Amino acid sequence: MWLGDEKTLHKKETRKVKEVLSEPAKVRIGKSGLSEGIMNEIRKFLEREGVVKVKILKTALKELEVNEVATEVSRKLNAEVIDVRGHTFTLKRRK
């Protein structure tokens, strides 16, 4: 499910997003949930790469849905949710 608008992305950004979508997830959220360490790790990837793919393990999804976790992370880190597929979501740094 594509949540962004392709027309708002520049060619370079679109290429980077497509690269990240085809790669394995860089960050995994486990049973400890959205700890400060996980948030810092996602923040580092966003600052360095601009785009990060995050996988939520089943043990972390006891009470929340993937969309809820993605929305919460994007709100806390001032990022934009680009894609949600299964237990994986992709974030892009806001300008």
Backbone as XML, in Angstrom:
<?xml version="1.0"?>
<chain id="A" units="angstrom">
  <residue number="1" name="MET">
    <atom name="N" x="0.844" y="-1.165" z="0.000"/>
    <atom name="CA" x="0.000" y="0.000" z="0.000"/>
    <atom name="C" x="0.894" y="1.234" z="0.000"/>
  </residue>
  <residue number="2" name="TRP">
    <atom name="N" x="0.805" y="2.031" z="-1.017"/>
    <atom name="CA" x="1.615" y="3.236" z="-1.169"/>
    <atom name="C" x="0.892" y="4.383" z="-0.495"/>
  </residue>
  <residue number="3" name="LEU">
    <atom name="N" x="1.521" y="5.001" z="0.503"/>
    <atom name="CA" x="0.867" y="6.066" z="1.257"/>
    <atom name="C" x="1.306" y="7.451" z="0.819"/>
  </residue>
  <residue number="4" name="GLY">
    <atom name="N" x="2.390" y="7.531" z="0.068"/>
    <atom name="CA" x="2.875" y="8.827" z="-0.387"/>
    <atom name="C" x="2.358" y="9.128" z="-1.780"/>
  </residue>
  <residue number="5" name="ASP">
    <atom name="N" x="2.648" y="10.289" z="-2.277"/>
    <atom name="CA" x="2.265" y="10.677" z="-3.622"/>
    <atom name="C" x="3.535" y="10.765" z="-4.452"/>
  </residue>
  <residue number="6" name="GLU">
    <atom name="N" x="3.618" y="9.919" z="-5.477"/>
    <atom name="CA" x="4.841" y="9.864" z="-6.281"/>
    <atom name="C" x="5.190" y="11.209" z="-6.897"/>
  </residue>
  <residue number="7" name="LYS">
    <atom name="N" x="4.195" y="12.026" z="-7.169"/>
    <atom name="CA" x="4.447" y="13.315" z="-7.802"/>
    <atom name="C" x="5.171" y="14.274" z="-6.866"/>
  </residue>
  <residue number="8" name="THR">
    <atom name="N" x="5.089" y="14.033" z="-5.556"/>
    <atom name="CA" x="5.754" y="14.923" z="-4.607"/>
    <atom name="C" x="7.227" y="14.570" z="-4.432"/>
  </residue>
  <residue number="9" name="LEU">
    <atom name="N" x="7.642" y="13.411" z="-4.914"/>
    <atom name="CA" x="9.038" y="12.994" z="-4.797"/>
    <atom name="C" x="9.809" y="13.394" z="-6.043"/>
  </residue>
  <residue number="10" name="HIS">
    <atom name="N" x="11.029" y="13.833" z="-5.862"/>
    <atom name="CA" x="11.897" y="14.122" z="-6.989"/>
    <atom name="C" x="12.445" y="12.811" z="-7.528"/>
  </residue>
  <residue number="11" name="LYS">
    <atom name="N" x="13.027" y="12.847" z="-8.714"/>
    <atom name="CA" x="13.562" y="11.629" z="-9.325"/>
    <atom name="C" x="14.564" y="10.926" z="-8.422"/>
  </residue>
  <residue number="12" name="LYS">
    <atom name="N" x="15.459" y="11.709" z="-7.838"/>
    <atom name="CA" x="16.492" y="11.146" z="-6.974"/>
    <atom name="C" x="15.867" y="10.459" z="-5.757"/>
  </residue>
  <residue number="13" name="GLU">
    <atom name="N" x="14.863" y="11.114" z="-5.164"/>
    <atom name="CA" x="14.182" y="10.539" z="-4.002"/>
    <atom name="C" x="13.425" y="9.274" z="-4.384"/>
  </residue>
  <residue number="14" name="THR">
    <atom name="N" x="12.764" y="9.290" z="-5.537"/>
    <atom name="CA" x="12.023" y="8.118" z="-5.993"/>
    <atom name="C" x="12.960" y="6.939" z="-6.179"/>
  </residue>
  <residue number="15" name="ARG">
    <atom name="N" x="14.120" y="7.172" z="-6.751"/>
    <atom name="CA" x="15.107" y="6.112" z="-6.957"/>
    <atom name="C" x="15.557" y="5.538" z="-5.615"/>
  </residue>
  <residue number="16" name="LYS">
    <atom name="N" x="15.828" y="6.401" z="-4.648"/>
    <atom name="CA" x="16.277" y="5.970" z="-3.323"/>
    <atom name="C" x="15.190" y="5.151" z="-2.628"/>
  </residue>
  <residue number="17" name="VAL">
    <atom name="N" x="13.942" y="5.595" z="-2.720"/>
    <atom name="CA" x="12.833" y="4.866" z="-2.095"/>
    <atom name="C" x="12.690" y="3.488" z="-2.722"/>
  </residue>
  <residue number="18" name="LYS">
    <atom name="N" x="12.779" y="3.403" z="-4.034"/>
    <atom name="CA" x="12.661" y="2.106" z="-4.709"/>
    <atom name="C" x="13.803" y="1.173" z="-4.323"/>
  </residue>
  <residue number="19" name="GLU">
    <atom name="N" x="15.004" y="1.720" z="-4.157"/>
    <atom name="CA" x="16.144" y="0.907" z="-3.705"/>
    <atom name="C" x="15.873" y="0.323" z="-2.325"/>
  </residue>
  <residue number="20" name="VAL">
    <atom name="N" x="15.413" y="1.164" z="-1.420"/>
    <atom name="CA" x="15.164" y="0.728" z="-0.044"/>
    <atom name="C" x="14.038" y="-0.299" z="-0.002"/>
  </residue>
  <residue number="21" name="LEU">
    <atom name="N" x="13.007" y="-0.117" z="-0.823"/>
    <atom name="CA" x="11.893" y="-1.067" z="-0.840"/>
    <atom name="C" x="12.333" y="-2.455" z="-1.281"/>
  </residue>
  <residue number="22" name="SER">
    <atom name="N" x="13.342" y="-2.528" z="-2.126"/>
    <atom name="CA" x="13.797" y="-3.829" z="-2.619"/>
    <atom name="C" x="14.819" y="-4.490" z="-1.689"/>
  </residue>
  <residue number="23" name="GLU">
    <atom name="N" x="15.359" y="-3.740" z="-0.731"/>
    <atom name="CA" x="16.353" y="-4.279" z="0.206"/>
    <atom name="C" x="15.668" y="-4.874" z="1.431"/>
  </residue>
  <residue number="24" name="PRO">
    <atom name="N" x="16.402" y="-5.695" z="2.200"/>
    <atom name="CA" x="15.841" y="-6.164" z="3.480"/>
    <atom name="C" x="15.746" y="-5.000" z="4.476"/>
  </residue>
  <residue number="25" name="ALA">
    <atom name="N" x="14.913" y="-5.176" z="5.496"/>
    <atom name="CA" x="14.728" y="-4.130" z="6.512"/>
    <atom name="C" x="16.033" y="-3.871" z="7.249"/>
  </residue>
  <residue number="26" name="LYS">
    <atom name="N" x="16.306" y="-2.605" z="7.529"/>
    <atom name="CA" x="17.536" y="-2.213" z="8.226"/>
    <atom name="C" x="17.375" y="-2.240" z="9.740"/>
  </residue>
  <residue number="27" name="VAL">
    <atom name="N" x="16.150" y="-2.009" z="10.223"/>
    <atom name="CA" x="15.887" y="-1.966" z="11.663"/>
    <atom name="C" x="14.749" y="-2.935" z="11.968"/>
  </residue>
  <residue number="28" name="ARG">
    <atom name="N" x="14.874" y="-3.668" z="13.071"/>
    <atom name="CA" x="13.829" y="-4.592" z="13.501"/>
    <atom name="C" x="13.342" y="-4.197" z="14.890"/>
  </residue>
  <residue number="29" name="ILE">
    <atom name="N" x="12.030" y="-4.123" z="15.026"/>
    <atom name="CA" x="11.422" y="-3.830" z="16.322"/>
    <atom name="C" x="11.007" y="-5.161" z="16.930"/>
  </residue>
  <residue number="30" name="GLY">
    <atom name="N" x="11.576" y="-5.490" z="18.083"/>
    <atom name="CA" x="11.314" y="-6.769" z="18.735"/>
    <atom name="C" x="10.368" y="-6.643" z="19.904"/>
  </residue>
  <residue number="31" name="LYS">
    <atom name="N" x="10.450" y="-7.621" z="20.819"/>
    <atom name="CA" x="9.505" y="-7.667" z="21.931"/>
    <atom name="C" x="9.669" y="-6.519" z="22.917"/>
  </residue>
  <residue number="32" name="SER">
    <atom name="N" x="10.805" y="-5.835" z="22.885"/>
    <atom name="CA" x="10.975" y="-4.666" z="23.762"/>
    <atom name="C" x="10.186" y="-3.467" z="23.244"/>
  </residue>
  <residue number="33" name="GLY">
    <atom name="N" x="9.685" y="-3.551" z="22.029"/>
    <atom name="CA" x="8.844" y="-2.494" z="21.465"/>
    <atom name="C" x="9.639" y="-1.285" z="21.013"/>
  </residue>
  <residue number="34" name="LEU">
    <atom name="N" x="8.997" y="-0.141" z="21.083"/>
    <atom name="CA" x="9.616" y="1.107" z="20.627"/>
    <atom name="C" x="10.456" y="1.719" z="21.739"/>
  </residue>
  <residue number="35" name="SER">
    <atom name="N" x="11.563" y="1.100" z="22.018"/>
    <atom name="CA" x="12.462" y="1.608" z="23.055"/>
    <atom name="C" x="13.222" y="2.823" z="22.525"/>
  </residue>
  <residue number="36" name="GLU">
    <atom name="N" x="13.872" y="3.510" z="23.431"/>
    <atom name="CA" x="14.658" y="4.688" z="23.050"/>
    <atom name="C" x="15.793" y="4.298" z="22.101"/>
  </residue>
  <residue number="37" name="GLY">
    <atom name="N" x="16.393" y="3.132" z="22.315"/>
    <atom name="CA" x="17.470" y="2.657" z="21.449"/>
    <atom name="C" x="17.007" y="2.426" z="20.022"/>
  </residue>
  <residue number="38" name="ILE">
    <atom name="N" x="15.825" y="1.837" z="19.865"/>
    <atom name="CA" x="15.267" y="1.600" z="18.527"/>
    <atom name="C" x="14.965" y="2.933" z="17.848"/>
  </residue>
  <residue number="39" name="MET">
    <atom name="N" x="14.383" y="3.858" z="18.595"/>
    <atom name="CA" x="14.059" y="5.168" z="18.018"/>
    <atom name="C" x="15.332" y="5.896" z="17.580"/>
  </residue>
  <residue number="40" name="ASN">
    <atom name="N" x="16.395" y="5.802" z="18.380"/>
    <atom name="CA" x="17.670" y="6.423" z="18.006"/>
    <atom name="C" x="18.247" y="5.778" z="16.757"/>
  </residue>
  <residue number="41" name="GLU">
    <atom name="N" x="18.121" y="4.462" z="16.644"/>
    <atom name="CA" x="18.631" y="3.745" z="15.471"/>
    <atom name="C" x="17.888" y="4.189" z="14.206"/>
  </residue>
  <residue number="42" name="ILE">
    <atom name="N" x="16.571" y="4.288" z="14.293"/>
    <atom name="CA" x="15.776" y="4.742" z="13.144"/>
    <atom name="C" x="16.141" y="6.182" z="12.802"/>
  </residue>
  <residue number="43" name="ARG">
    <atom name="N" x="16.308" y="7.023" z="13.823"/>
    <atom name="CA" x="16.682" y="8.430" z="13.613"/>
    <atom name="C" x="18.023" y="8.530" z="12.879"/>
  </residue>
  <residue number="44" name="LYS">
    <atom name="N" x="19.000" y="7.700" z="13.277"/>
    <atom name="CA" x="20.320" y="7.716" z="12.622"/>
    <atom name="C" x="20.206" y="7.359" z="11.147"/>
  </residue>
  <residue number="45" name="PHE">
    <atom name="N" x="19.427" y="6.308" z="10.833"/>
    <atom name="CA" x="19.251" y="5.914" z="9.436"/>
    <atom name="C" x="18.569" y="7.018" z="8.637"/>
  </residue>
  <residue number="46" name="LEU">
    <atom name="N" x="17.565" y="7.664" z="9.226"/>
    <atom name="CA" x="16.876" y="8.741" z="8.517"/>
    <atom name="C" x="17.814" y="9.908" z="8.242"/>
  </residue>
  <residue number="47" name="GLU">
    <atom name="N" x="18.650" y="10.253" z="9.207"/>
    <atom name="CA" x="19.592" y="11.359" z="9.015"/>
    <atom name="C" x="20.642" y="11.017" z="7.967"/>
  </residue>
  <residue number="48" name="ARG">
    <atom name="N" x="21.128" y="9.774" z="7.999"/>
    <atom name="CA" x="22.198" y="9.364" z="7.099"/>
    <atom name="C" x="21.684" y="9.034" z="5.699"/>
  </residue>
  <residue number="49" name="GLU">
    <atom name="N" x="20.614" y="8.246" z="5.610"/>
    <atom name="CA" x="20.136" y="7.749" z="4.324"/>
    <atom name="C" x="18.942" y="8.528" z="3.771"/>
  </residue>
  <residue number="50" name="GLY">
    <atom name="N" x="18.135" y="9.092" z="4.660"/>
    <atom name="CA" x="16.929" y="9.783" z="4.219"/>
    <atom name="C" x="15.711" y="8.881" z="4.167"/>
  </residue>
  <residue number="51" name="VAL">
    <atom name="N" x="15.944" y="7.569" z="4.021"/>
    <atom name="CA" x="14.872" y="6.577" z="3.940"/>
    <atom name="C" x="15.306" y="5.355" z="4.730"/>
  </residue>
  <residue number="52" name="VAL">
    <atom name="N" x="14.365" y="4.737" z="5.471"/>
    <atom name="CA" x="14.697" y="3.534" z="6.235"/>
    <atom name="C" x="13.519" y="2.566" z="6.195"/>
  </residue>
  <residue number="53" name="LYS">
    <atom name="N" x="13.849" y="1.292" z="6.108"/>
    <atom name="CA" x="12.844" y="0.233" z="6.112"/>
    <atom name="C" x="12.895" y="-0.459" z="7.469"/>
  </residue>
  <residue number="54" name="VAL">
    <atom name="N" x="11.725" y="-0.594" z="8.115"/>
    <atom name="CA" x="11.641" y="-1.129" z="9.472"/>
    <atom name="C" x="10.707" y="-2.332" z="9.486"/>
  </residue>
  <residue number="55" name="LYS">
    <atom name="N" x="11.150" y="-3.417" z="10.117"/>
    <atom name="CA" x="10.323" y="-4.616" z="10.245"/>
    <atom name="C" x="9.912" y="-4.768" z="11.699"/>
  </residue>
  <residue number="56" name="ILE">
    <atom name="N" x="8.640" y="-5.097" z="11.906"/>
    <atom name="CA" x="8.124" y="-5.326" z="13.251"/>
    <atom name="C" x="7.943" y="-6.829" z="13.421"/>
  </residue>
  <residue number="57" name="LEU">
    <atom name="N" x="8.647" y="-7.400" z="14.383"/>
    <atom name="CA" x="8.520" y="-8.827" z="14.637"/>
    <atom name="C" x="7.169" y="-9.118" z="15.289"/>
  </residue>
  <residue number="58" name="LYS">
    <atom name="N" x="6.674" y="-10.336" z="15.106"/>
    <atom name="CA" x="5.352" y="-10.706" z="15.621"/>
    <atom name="C" x="5.240" y="-10.528" z="17.128"/>
  </residue>
  <residue number="59" name="THR">
    <atom name="N" x="6.336" y="-10.710" z="17.847"/>
    <atom name="CA" x="6.304" y="-10.570" z="19.308"/>
    <atom name="C" x="6.007" y="-9.137" z="19.741"/>
  </residue>
  <residue number="60" name="ALA">
    <atom name="N" x="6.277" y="-8.174" z="18.878"/>
    <atom name="CA" x="6.034" y="-6.767" z="19.212"/>
    <atom name="C" x="4.615" y="-6.329" z="18.864"/>
  </residue>
  <residue number="61" name="LEU">
    <atom name="N" x="3.879" y="-7.173" z="18.141"/>
    <atom name="CA" x="2.550" y="-6.786" z="17.660"/>
    <atom name="C" x="1.420" y="-7.374" z="18.496"/>
  </residue>
  <residue number="62" name="LYS">
    <atom name="N" x="1.594" y="-7.465" z="19.793"/>
    <atom name="CA" x="0.551" y="-8.052" z="20.634"/>
    <atom name="C" x="-0.644" y="-7.122" z="20.788"/>
  </residue>
  <residue number="63" name="GLU">
    <atom name="N" x="-0.407" y="-5.840" z="20.943"/>
    <atom name="CA" x="-1.493" y="-4.897" z="21.201"/>
    <atom name="C" x="-1.710" y="-3.906" z="20.062"/>
  </residue>
  <residue number="64" name="LEU">
    <atom name="N" x="-0.696" y="-3.657" z="19.267"/>
    <atom name="CA" x="-0.778" y="-2.634" z="18.228"/>
    <atom name="C" x="-0.752" y="-3.240" z="16.832"/>
  </residue>
  <residue number="65" name="GLU">
    <atom name="N" x="-1.278" y="-2.501" z="15.876"/>
    <atom name="CA" x="-1.212" y="-2.865" z="14.470"/>
    <atom name="C" x="0.008" y="-2.187" z="13.839"/>
  </residue>
  <residue number="66" name="VAL">
    <atom name="N" x="0.422" y="-2.697" z="12.697"/>
    <atom name="CA" x="1.592" y="-2.154" z="12.002"/>
    <atom name="C" x="1.371" y="-0.678" z="11.660"/>
  </residue>
  <residue number="67" name="ASN">
    <atom name="N" x="0.186" y="-0.342" z="11.177"/>
    <atom name="CA" x="-0.097" y="1.058" z="10.816"/>
    <atom name="C" x="0.014" y="1.988" z="12.020"/>
  </residue>
  <residue number="68" name="GLU">
    <atom name="N" x="-0.430" y="1.517" z="13.183"/>
    <atom name="CA" x="-0.351" y="2.337" z="14.393"/>
    <atom name="C" x="1.099" y="2.579" z="14.799"/>
  </residue>
  <residue number="69" name="VAL">
    <atom name="N" x="1.911" y="1.529" z="14.721"/>
    <atom name="CA" x="3.332" y="1.662" z="15.069"/>
    <atom name="C" x="4.021" y="2.605" z="14.085"/>
  </residue>
  <residue number="70" name="ALA">
    <atom name="N" x="3.750" y="2.428" z="12.784"/>
    <atom name="CA" x="4.363" y="3.279" z="11.760"/>
    <atom name="C" x="3.986" y="4.743" z="11.965"/>
  </residue>
  <residue number="71" name="THR">
    <atom name="N" x="2.725" y="4.991" z="12.277"/>
    <atom name="CA" x="2.265" y="6.361" z="12.505"/>
    <atom name="C" x="2.926" y="6.968" z="13.735"/>
  </residue>
  <residue number="72" name="GLU">
    <atom name="N" x="3.034" y="6.184" z="14.794"/>
    <atom name="CA" x="3.658" y="6.680" z="16.028"/>
    <atom name="C" x="5.134" y="7.016" z="15.813"/>
  </residue>
  <residue number="73" name="VAL">
    <atom name="N" x="5.854" y="6.123" z="15.131"/>
    <atom name="CA" x="7.277" y="6.362" z="14.861"/>
    <atom name="C" x="7.439" y="7.602" z="13.985"/>
  </residue>
  <residue number="74" name="SER">
    <atom name="N" x="6.626" y="7.712" z="12.938"/>
    <atom name="CA" x="6.751" y="8.865" z="12.037"/>
    <atom name="C" x="6.441" y="10.173" z="12.763"/>
  </residue>
  <residue number="75" name="ARG">
    <atom name="N" x="5.477" y="10.146" z="13.673"/>
    <atom name="CA" x="5.129" y="11.352" z="14.430"/>
    <atom name="C" x="6.270" y="11.749" z="15.364"/>
  </residue>
  <residue number="76" name="LYS">
    <atom name="N" x="6.853" y="10.767" z="16.059"/>
    <atom name="CA" x="7.926" y="11.060" z="17.014"/>
    <atom name="C" x="9.201" y="11.535" z="16.326"/>
  </residue>
  <residue number="77" name="LEU">
    <atom name="N" x="9.465" y="11.027" z="15.123"/>
    <atom name="CA" x="10.712" y="11.352" z="14.434"/>
    <atom name="C" x="10.533" y="12.377" z="13.321"/>
  </residue>
  <residue number="78" name="ASN">
    <atom name="N" x="9.322" y="12.936" z="13.199"/>
    <atom name="CA" x="9.035" y="13.903" z="12.149"/>
    <atom name="C" x="9.403" y="13.336" z="10.778"/>
  </residue>
  <residue number="79" name="ALA">
    <atom name="N" x="8.891" y="12.143" z="10.501"/>
    <atom name="CA" x="9.141" y="11.466" z="9.230"/>
    <atom name="C" x="7.803" y="11.211" z="8.544"/>
  </residue>
  <residue number="80" name="GLU">
    <atom name="N" x="7.871" y="10.670" z="7.336"/>
    <atom name="CA" x="6.678" y="10.398" z="6.548"/>
    <atom name="C" x="6.629" y="8.907" z="6.228"/>
  </residue>
  <residue number="81" name="VAL">
    <atom name="N" x="5.476" y="8.281" z="6.446"/>
    <atom name="CA" x="5.310" y="6.864" z="6.112"/>
    <atom name="C" x="5.109" y="6.769" z="4.606"/>
  </residue>
  <residue number="82" name="ILE">
    <atom name="N" x="5.994" y="6.024" z="3.945"/>
    <atom name="CA" x="5.934" y="5.876" z="2.496"/>
    <atom name="C" x="5.183" y="4.613" z="2.100"/>
  </residue>
  <residue number="83" name="ASP">
    <atom name="N" x="5.438" y="3.511" z="2.818"/>
    <atom name="CA" x="4.903" y="2.221" z="2.403"/>
    <atom name="C" x="4.688" y="1.328" z="3.619"/>
  </residue>
  <residue number="84" name="VAL">
    <atom name="N" x="3.603" y="0.559" z="3.602"/>
    <atom name="CA" x="3.352" y="-0.449" z="4.631"/>
    <atom name="C" x="2.996" y="-1.739" z="3.914"/>
  </residue>
  <residue number="85" name="ARG">
    <atom name="N" x="3.777" y="-2.796" z="4.176"/>
    <atom name="CA" x="3.525" y="-4.109" z="3.573"/>
    <atom name="C" x="3.742" y="-5.173" z="4.630"/>
  </residue>
  <residue number="86" name="GLY">
    <atom name="N" x="2.687" y="-5.882" z="4.968"/>
    <atom name="CA" x="2.814" y="-6.925" z="5.980"/>
    <atom name="C" x="3.238" y="-6.341" z="7.309"/>
  </residue>
  <residue number="87" name="HIS">
    <atom name="N" x="4.351" y="-6.834" z="7.853"/>
    <atom name="CA" x="4.885" y="-6.332" z="9.123"/>
    <atom name="C" x="6.018" y="-5.337" z="8.915"/>
  </residue>
  <residue number="88" name="THR">
    <atom name="N" x="6.139" y="-4.801" z="7.713"/>
    <atom name="CA" x="7.250" y="-3.908" z="7.375"/>
    <atom name="C" x="6.708" y="-2.560" z="6.903"/>
  </residue>
  <residue number="89" name="PHE">
    <atom name="N" x="7.375" y="-1.486" z="7.337"/>
    <atom name="CA" x="7.007" y="-0.162" z="6.842"/>
    <atom name="C" x="8.270" y="0.608" z="6.487"/>
  </residue>
  <residue number="90" name="THR">
    <atom name="N" x="8.104" y="1.594" z="5.602"/>
    <atom name="CA" x="9.217" y="2.408" z="5.131"/>
    <atom name="C" x="8.944" y="3.866" z="5.478"/>
  </residue>
  <residue number="91" name="LEU">
    <atom name="N" x="9.966" y="4.523" z="6.021"/>
    <atom name="CA" x="9.864" y="5.931" z="6.408"/>
    <atom name="C" x="10.801" y="6.778" z="5.562"/>
  </residue>
  <residue number="92" name="LYS">
    <atom name="N" x="10.376" y="8.022" z="5.308"/>
    <atom name="CA" x="11.199" y="8.993" z="4.591"/>
    <atom name="C" x="11.311" y="10.235" z="5.462"/>
  </residue>
  <residue number="93" name="ARG">
    <atom name="N" x="12.490" y="10.805" z="5.498"/>
    <atom name="CA" x="12.731" y="12.030" z="6.265"/>
    <atom name="C" x="11.944" y="13.180" z="5.636"/>
  </residue>
  <residue number="94" name="ARG">
    <atom name="N" x="11.298" y="13.973" z="6.478"/>
    <atom name="CA" x="10.598" y="15.162" z="5.979"/>
    <atom name="C" x="11.601" y="16.272" z="5.763"/>
  </residue>
  <residue number="95" name="LYS">
    <atom name="N" x="11.288" y="17.146" z="4.840"/>
    <atom name="CA" x="12.187" y="18.265" z="4.534"/>
    <atom name="C" x="11.998" y="19.379" z="5.510"/>
  </residue>
</chain>
